[in-house]
Structure formats: C-alpha cells, structure tokens
Amino acid sequence: MGIRDIIEGKKQWRAHVARVKALPPDYQIVYKEMQKYFFKVGPVELTEGDLLSGIVDFFEQGVASGKGVLELIGTDVAAFCDDLIQDSCTYADLYQESISQDRGVVEK
C-alpha cells in the first residue's frame, strides 16, 4: 500500500463521516451503535466491502422517505446487524476454526 492509497483511503473515510454527520441525530446514534457492533463482531469484509457505506445509503433513503430509523431497522439493532452479516465470515469464526485445527493436531 503506497502513500497515495493511504491518502485516498483517508479522503474516502472523511467523505463517509461527512455523510453520517448529515443524517438526523437519531440516525447518527443508531449508525454509531451499528459501527461499534461491527467493529466488535468483526466481519472480515468490513474494511474491504461496502457494508458501512451501504448502511448510510439505506439511511439516506429512509430520511428522504420521511421514515424514522426504527421504522427501517426495528427496535433490535444487534439483530438487524446480525442479519446483515449472517453469511459473512467474522474474525470470531476464523478464531474458532484455528482453535479447532489446533485441537485436532493436539488430539492426534
């Protein structure tokens, strides 16, 4: 990764943060909670994919249609997040696999 890639990544992140800050306060609160949840759970594609920007797109559409954030995602934010990443590999999954493989070696 070169310096240009780092600078471009920072520009993209700042633009993303500006879009989040343009959302109504209730949307911002829910987005930040979702972001914390994803950073904790750790879907592998989080840094590579469009998950967070897709959520902002979804929220912007909800604002445009005049809906509240809980009308869009429901009252259980964690369940909504889990549904988004249910088919994704998480760092927890990778850790479990590595433990299982290590145990297999030890037990033999």
Secondary structure as GFF3:
##gff-version 3
##sequence-region A 1 108
A	DSSP	alpha_helix	3	21	.	.	.	ID=ss1
A	DSSP	alpha_helix	25	41	.	.	.	ID=ss2
A	DSSP	three_ten_helix	44	46	.	.	.	ID=ss3
A	DSSP	alpha_helix	51	64	.	.	.	ID=ss4
A	DSSP	alpha_helix	69	73	.	.	.	ID=ss5
A	DSSP	alpha_helix	77	84	.	.	.	ID=ss6
A	DSSP	alpha_helix	91	107	.	.	.	ID=ss7
###
